[in-house]
């Protein structure tokens, strides 16, 4: 038997056509010249573009050349072209467009949302107290006094409005006391809460009586208002500590809280709130941390000495007051005239 083998070129530059002369070896060839001729034809001195590949098929046999095919693109030949699988993008695009259209329709139906700019707080909360005829302790701990009758600002700020109606009572020797308190303004979205004394007043919201039983509670989530009416709470003036307590608690937006103590014919009030951007003024002062400008004269010169104009009034109407700003009651009428008037009413 004869054995032949071929030695591949040692090196070949990538991408460069190489001319490789492959040496031939003979071992025990029966016909050396024929073998050399065959080898020369197969490998020696031939021009090639790459190394030859031979596979050994066993002793006593010969070498066979294997051809390896690599698919490099669509063309003519024995190989069929297989189309790659594709994803149908429309399956995702169409539902996405439908969702977007639905969102736009919902926005158009609901309409644009409106935002309200709320003045930011400029300090910690404080208390303002009103009691008696009427005495006031301002947020900055000043102690002004107001004796005139009528409606006056307790707190006037861009968002929060609190007004008081001061009227004389038979127990204050003609001096005014807090007869009613009213709360409103933009922070309540136009709603108004008014509280009066036990004998000749009531509790109303937007003109309608509320908290008509004792104790009772009212919650209005739409405007962020919670009203409670009970006997709990700390009194502003301990002089009435022996009497049964009837206190209205107002929990309002912007951290505004009021406690209104209802007595027979007057009120005591505690107002708790934070100073806010834009400032404020009224009987409770300007809440600027300076007690000096919370004197009676200073507050009157700014705002406290002027009755609330009808256009800004939270009460249904202005209280009638007599000459000199004094509220005239039946007690101010002479005895003879009073008896005559009562006789006419009975006829």
C-alpha positions as CSV (number, residue, x, y, z in Angstrom):
1,X,0.0,0.0,0.0
2,X,1.1,3.6,-0.6
3,X,0.6,6.6,1.7
4,X,0.5,10.2,0.5
5,X,-0.1,13.4,2.5
6,X,0.0,17.1,1.8
7,X,1.3,19.8,4.0
8,X,-0.7,23.0,4.1
9,X,1.1,26.4,3.9
10,X,2.4,27.6,7.2
11,X,1.1,31.1,6.9
12,X,-1.4,33.1,4.9
13,X,-2.3,36.8,5.1
14,X,-6.0,37.4,5.8
15,X,-7.8,38.7,2.8
16,X,-4.8,38.3,0.5
17,X,-4.6,35.8,-2.3
18,X,-1.7,33.6,-1.6
19,X,0.4,31.5,-3.9
20,X,1.5,28.4,-1.9
21,X,3.7,25.7,-3.2
22,X,3.1,22.6,-1.2
23,X,6.0,20.1,-1.0
24,X,5.3,16.4,-1.7
25,X,6.7,13.4,0.0
26,X,6.9,9.8,-1.2
27,X,7.2,6.7,0.9
28,X,7.5,3.3,-0.7
29,X,5.8,4.4,-3.8
30,X,5.4,1.7,-6.4
31,X,5.4,4.3,-9.2
32,X,7.2,7.3,-7.9
33,X,7.0,9.4,-11.1
34,X,3.3,8.8,-11.4
35,X,2.9,9.7,-7.7
36,X,5.0,12.8,-8.1
37,X,3.0,13.8,-11.1
38,X,-0.3,13.2,-9.3
39,X,0.9,15.2,-6.3
40,X,2.2,18.0,-8.4
41,X,-1.1,18.3,-10.0
42,X,-2.9,18.2,-6.7
43,X,-0.7,20.4,-4.6
44,X,2.8,21.3,-5.8
45,X,3.2,24.5,-7.6
46,X,-0.6,25.1,-7.7
47,X,-2.2,28.4,-7.0
48,X,-4.7,28.4,-4.2
49,X,-6.8,30.9,-2.3
50,X,-6.7,29.0,1.0
51,X,-5.4,25.9,2.7
52,X,-6.6,22.6,1.4
53,X,-8.6,20.4,3.6
54,X,-8.1,16.6,3.5
55,X,-9.7,14.0,5.6
56,X,-8.0,10.7,6.6
57,X,-10.2,7.8,5.7
58,X,-8.1,4.9,7.2
59,X,-5.1,2.8,6.4
60,X,-4.7,1.5,2.9
61,X,-7.0,4.1,1.6
62,X,-6.7,7.5,0.1
63,X,-7.4,11.1,1.1
64,X,-10.7,12.7,0.1
65,X,-11.4,16.4,-0.1
66,X,-14.4,17.8,1.8
67,X,-16.2,20.8,0.5
68,X,-17.8,23.1,3.1
69,X,-20.6,25.4,2.0
70,X,-21.3,28.7,3.7
71,X,-24.5,30.6,2.9
72,X,-23.6,34.2,1.9
73,X,-26.8,35.5,0.5
74,X,-29.6,34.7,-1.9
75,X,-28.7,33.5,-5.3
76,X,-28.9,30.6,-7.7
77,X,-27.9,27.2,-6.6
78,X,-29.1,24.3,-4.5
79,X,-29.9,26.4,-1.4
80,X,-33.4,27.8,-0.8
81,X,-33.9,31.2,0.7
82,X,-35.6,31.2,4.1
83,X,-37.4,34.5,5.0
84,X,-36.7,35.6,8.6
85,X,-39.6,35.8,10.9
86,X,-40.9,39.4,11.3
87,X,-43.0,41.0,14.0
88,X,-46.1,42.8,13.0
89,X,-45.6,46.2,14.5
90,X,-49.2,47.2,13.8
91,X,-50.3,44.8,16.6
92,X,-48.7,47.3,19.1
93,X,-49.1,50.6,17.2
94,X,-52.9,50.4,16.7
95,X,-53.8,49.8,20.4
96,X,-51.3,52.5,21.5
97,X,-53.1,55.0,19.2
98,X,-56.5,54.0,20.6
99,X,-55.3,54.5,24.2
100,X,-53.9,57.9,23.3
101,X,-57.2,59.0,21.7
102,X,-59.1,57.8,24.7
103,X,-56.9,59.9,27.1
104,X,-57.5,63.0,24.9
105,X,-61.2,62.5,24.9
106,X,-61.3,62.1,28.7
107,X,-59.3,65.3,29.1
108,X,-61.6,67.2,26.8
109,X,-64.7,66.0,28.7
110,X,-63.4,66.8,32.2
111,X,-62.0,70.1,31.1
112,X,-58.8,71.9,32.2
113,X,-58.0,71.8,35.9
114,X,-57.7,75.0,37.8
115,X,-55.1,75.6,40.4
116,X,-55.2,78.1,43.2
117,X,-52.1,79.8,44.5
118,X,-52.1,79.7,48.3
119,X,-49.9,82.2,50.1
120,X,-47.2,80.3,52.0
121,X,-47.0,80.4,55.8
122,X,-44.3,82.8,57.2
123,X,-44.2,81.6,60.8
124,X,-45.5,79.3,63.5
125,X,-49.2,79.5,64.5
126,X,-50.4,81.9,67.1
127,X,-53.6,82.7,69.1
128,X,-55.7,85.8,69.2
129,X,-58.2,86.1,72.0
130,X,-61.4,88.3,72.2
131,X,-63.5,88.5,75.4
132,X,-65.5,91.0,77.5
133,X,-66.3,94.5,76.2
134,X,-64.3,93.6,74.1
135,X,-60.8,93.0,75.3
136,X,-58.3,91.7,72.7
137,X,-55.0,89.9,73.0
138,X,-53.4,90.1,69.5
139,X,-51.3,87.4,67.9
140,X,-48.2,89.4,68.9
141,X,-49.6,89.8,72.5
142,X,-50.7,93.3,72.4
143,X,-53.8,94.4,74.3
144,X,-55.9,96.9,72.4
145,X,-59.5,97.7,73.3
146,X,-62.4,98.5,71.0
147,X,-65.6,100.0,72.3
148,X,-67.4,101.2,69.2
149,X,-70.4,99.3,67.8
150,X,-70.7,97.8,64.3
151,X,-68.8,95.3,62.1
152,X,-65.1,95.3,62.2
153,X,-62.2,93.3,60.8
154,X,-60.7,90.8,63.2
155,X,-58.5,89.2,60.5
156,X,-58.2,90.5,57.0
157,X,-55.7,88.7,54.7
158,X,-55.7,87.8,51.0
159,X,-57.2,84.4,51.9
160,X,-58.7,84.5,55.4
161,X,-61.5,86.9,56.5
162,X,-62.8,87.1,60.0
163,X,-65.2,89.8,61.1
164,X,-66.8,90.6,64.4
165,X,-70.0,92.5,65.2
166,X,-69.6,94.5,68.4
167,X,-72.8,95.6,70.2
168,X,-73.6,96.9,73.6
169,X,-75.3,94.7,76.2
170,X,-77.2,95.5,79.4
171,X,-74.3,94.0,81.3
172,X,-71.5,96.1,79.9
173,X,-72.9,99.5,80.8
174,X,-73.4,100.6,77.3
175,X,-70.0,99.4,76.1
176,X,-69.8,97.0,73.2
177,X,-69.1,93.3,73.4
178,X,-68.6,90.6,70.7
179,X,-72.1,89.8,69.6
180,X,-71.4,87.7,66.5
181,X,-68.4,86.3,64.7
182,X,-68.2,85.6,60.9
183,X,-65.6,83.6,58.9
184,X,-65.3,83.6,55.1
185,X,-63.0,84.6,52.3
186,X,-61.3,82.8,49.4
187,X,-60.0,80.0,51.6
188,X,-63.6,78.8,52.1
189,X,-64.5,79.2,48.4
190,X,-67.2,81.7,49.1
191,X,-68.8,79.9,52.1
192,X,-69.7,81.9,55.2
193,X,-70.0,80.7,58.8
194,X,-71.7,82.9,61.4
195,X,-72.0,82.3,65.2
196,X,-74.2,84.3,67.6
197,X,-74.9,84.2,71.3
198,X,-77.3,81.8,73.1
199,X,-80.3,84.0,73.6
200,X,-80.6,86.1,70.4
201,X,-78.2,84.4,68.0
202,X,-77.7,81.1,66.1
203,X,-75.1,79.2,64.2
204,X,-75.4,79.4,60.4
205,X,-73.5,78.3,57.3
206,X,-74.3,80.2,54.1
207,X,-77.4,81.6,55.9
208,X,-78.8,78.1,56.8
209,X,-79.0,77.1,60.5
210,X,-76.5,74.3,61.4
211,X,-75.6,72.5,64.7
212,X,-79.1,73.0,66.0
213,X,-78.7,70.4,68.6
214,X,-76.2,70.1,71.5
215,X,-73.8,68.4,71.1
216,X,-73.6,68.0,67.3
217,X,-71.1,68.0,64.4
218,X,-71.0,68.9,60.7
219,X,-68.4,67.9,58.1
220,X,-68.3,69.3,54.6
221,X,-65.4,67.7,52.7
222,X,-66.1,69.8,49.6
223,X,-64.8,72.9,51.3
224,X,-62.7,71.3,54.0
225,X,-64.8,72.4,56.9
226,X,-65.5,70.5,60.2
227,X,-67.8,72.1,62.8
228,X,-68.3,70.7,66.3
229,X,-70.6,72.0,69.0
230,X,-70.0,70.7,72.5
231,X,-68.8,71.6,76.0
232,X,-65.1,70.8,75.5
233,X,-62.3,73.3,75.3
234,X,-60.4,75.9,77.4
235,X,-62.1,79.1,78.2
236,X,-60.7,82.5,77.2
237,X,-62.2,84.2,80.3
238,X,-62.4,82.1,83.5
239,X,-65.0,84.5,84.9
240,X,-67.6,82.2,83.2
241,X,-66.0,79.0,84.4
242,X,-69.0,78.2,86.7
243,X,-71.4,78.2,83.8
244,X,-72.2,75.4,81.3
245,X,-69.9,75.6,78.3
246,X,-71.3,75.8,74.8
247,X,-68.4,76.0,72.4
248,X,-68.3,75.9,68.6
249,X,-65.1,74.5,67.2
250,X,-64.2,75.3,63.6
251,X,-61.5,73.3,61.9
252,X,-60.9,75.1,58.6
253,X,-58.4,75.0,55.7
254,X,-54.9,76.6,55.9
255,X,-54.6,75.5,59.5
256,X,-57.2,78.0,60.7
257,X,-59.0,77.1,63.9
258,X,-61.6,79.0,65.9
259,X,-63.2,78.3,69.3
260,X,-66.3,80.4,69.9
261,X,-67.7,80.3,73.5
262,X,-71.4,81.1,73.4
263,X,-72.8,83.0,76.4
264,X,-76.3,84.5,77.0
265,X,-75.7,87.7,74.9
266,X,-72.1,87.8,73.9
267,X,-69.2,85.7,72.7
268,X,-65.6,84.9,73.6
269,X,-63.4,83.8,70.7
270,X,-60.0,82.2,70.2
271,X,-58.5,82.4,66.7
272,X,-55.6,80.2,65.9
273,X,-53.7,80.5,62.6
274,X,-50.3,81.0,60.9
275,X,-49.1,84.3,59.5
276,X,-49.1,84.1,55.7
277,X,-47.5,85.7,52.8
278,X,-49.3,88.9,51.8
279,X,-49.8,90.1,55.4
280,X,-52.9,90.7,57.5
281,X,-54.5,93.2,59.9
282,X,-57.5,93.8,62.0
283,X,-58.5,93.8,65.7
284,X,-56.0,90.8,66.1
285,X,-53.1,92.9,64.8
286,X,-50.9,92.4,61.9
287,X,-49.0,89.3,63.2
288,X,-45.6,90.6,62.3
289,X,-43.9,89.8,65.6
290,X,-43.8,93.4,66.7
291,X,-46.1,94.1,69.7
292,X,-45.5,97.9,69.5
293,X,-47.7,98.4,66.4
294,X,-50.6,96.4,67.9
295,X,-51.8,99.3,70.1
296,X,-55.4,100.5,69.9
297,X,-54.4,103.7,68.1
298,X,-52.0,101.9,65.7
299,X,-54.6,99.3,64.7
300,X,-57.4,102.0,64.3
301,X,-55.1,104.1,62.1
302,X,-54.6,101.2,59.7
303,X,-57.9,99.3,59.6
304,X,-59.5,98.6,62.9
305,X,-61.1,102.0,63.3
306,X,-63.2,101.6,60.1
307,X,-66.4,99.6,59.8
308,X,-66.4,96.9,57.2
309,X,-67.9,98.3,54.0
310,X,-71.1,96.7,52.8
311,X,-69.3,95.3,49.8
312,X,-67.0,93.2,52.0
313,X,-69.6,92.3,54.7
314,X,-69.8,88.7,55.7
315,X,-73.0,89.3,57.7
316,X,-76.4,89.5,56.0
317,X,-76.7,93.3,56.7
318,X,-75.0,96.0,58.8
319,X,-76.4,96.4,62.4
320,X,-78.3,99.6,63.0
321,X,-76.5,101.8,65.5
322,X,-77.6,105.1,67.0
323,X,-75.9,108.5,66.9
324,X,-72.2,108.4,67.8
325,X,-72.0,104.8,66.9
326,X,-74.1,103.5,69.8
327,X,-76.5,100.7,69.3
328,X,-80.0,101.7,70.6
329,X,-81.9,99.0,72.5
330,X,-85.2,99.0,74.4
331,X,-83.2,99.6,77.6
332,X,-82.2,103.0,76.2
333,X,-85.8,104.0,75.9
334,X,-87.4,106.2,78.7
335,X,-89.7,104.2,81.0
336,X,-92.8,106.2,80.0
337,X,-92.2,105.8,76.3
338,X,-91.5,102.1,76.8
339,X,-94.8,101.5,78.7
340,X,-96.7,103.4,76.1
341,X,-95.2,101.4,73.3
342,X,-95.9,98.1,75.0
343,X,-99.6,99.2,75.5
344,X,-99.9,99.9,71.8
345,X,-98.4,96.5,70.9
346,X,-101.0,94.7,73.0
347,X,-104.0,96.4,71.5
